[in-house]
Amino acid sequence: MAQTMTLDEKLAISNKAGALWQAGDEEGCIRLMKTAPLPPYLAKIYKEKVGAEQLKQSGWNLSEAKAEFGDDWLI
């Protein structure tokens, strides 16, 4: 099972991503934000709106959603 990211680790990613955004590097910001786990409730909404396949291909870190909903929730 994947190790859970701490709140401090998530905040560090968010702060670095914010700095990238402020510097005009929107792609870098988004790429970095995708390394932090997408909250399960947002992953569930994303899946309902665009489908499981699109969510899998999106590049978001889904570790927390898989932990909450099970490994087969994107089938």
C-alpha positions as CSV (number, residue, x, y, z in Angstrom):
1,M,0.0,0.0,0.0
2,A,1.2,3.5,-0.8
3,Q,2.4,5.7,2.0
4,T,0.0,8.5,3.0
5,M,1.3,12.0,2.3
6,T,1.3,14.2,5.4
7,L,-0.4,17.5,5.6
8,D,2.9,19.2,5.8
9,E,4.0,17.5,2.6
10,K,0.8,18.5,0.9
11,L,1.2,22.1,2.0
12,A,4.8,22.2,0.8
13,I,3.7,21.1,-2.6
14,S,0.9,23.7,-2.6
15,N,3.3,26.4,-1.6
16,K,5.8,25.5,-4.3
17,A,3.0,25.2,-6.9
18,G,1.8,28.7,-5.9
19,A,5.3,30.1,-6.4
20,L,5.4,28.5,-9.9
21,W,2.0,30.0,-10.7
22,Q,3.1,33.5,-9.5
23,A,6.2,33.1,-11.7
24,G,4.0,32.4,-14.7
25,D,4.7,28.7,-15.0
26,E,1.2,27.4,-15.1
27,E,2.1,24.1,-16.6
28,G,4.7,23.5,-13.9
29,C,2.2,24.4,-11.2
30,I,-0.4,22.0,-12.5
31,R,2.2,19.2,-12.9
32,L,3.4,19.7,-9.4
33,M,-0.2,19.9,-7.9
34,K,-0.9,16.5,-9.6
35,T,1.7,14.9,-7.4
36,A,-0.4,15.6,-4.2
37,P,-3.3,13.2,-3.7
38,L,-6.6,14.3,-5.1
39,P,-9.1,14.3,-2.3
40,P,-11.4,11.3,-2.5
41,Y,-14.5,13.4,-2.8
42,L,-13.1,15.3,-5.7
43,A,-11.9,12.1,-7.4
44,K,-15.4,10.7,-7.0
45,I,-17.0,13.8,-8.6
46,Y,-14.4,13.8,-11.4
47,K,-15.2,10.1,-12.1
48,E,-18.9,10.8,-12.2
49,K,-18.5,13.8,-14.6
50,V,-15.9,12.6,-17.1
51,G,-15.6,8.8,-16.4
52,A,-13.1,6.4,-15.0
53,E,-10.9,6.2,-18.1
54,Q,-10.5,10.0,-18.3
55,L,-9.7,10.2,-14.6
56,K,-7.1,7.4,-14.9
57,Q,-5.5,9.3,-17.9
58,S,-5.6,12.7,-16.1
59,G,-2.3,12.1,-14.2
60,W,-3.7,13.0,-10.8
61,N,-2.4,11.1,-7.8
62,L,-5.3,8.9,-6.8
63,S,-3.7,7.2,-3.8
64,E,-6.2,8.5,-1.2
65,A,-9.2,7.7,-3.4
66,K,-8.0,4.2,-3.9
67,A,-7.4,3.8,-0.2
68,E,-10.9,5.0,0.6
69,F,-12.9,3.4,-2.3
70,G,-10.7,0.3,-3.0
71,D,-8.3,-0.6,-5.8
72,D,-11.1,-1.5,-8.2
73,W,-13.2,1.7,-7.9
74,L,-12.0,2.9,-11.4
75,I,-13.1,-0.2,-13.2
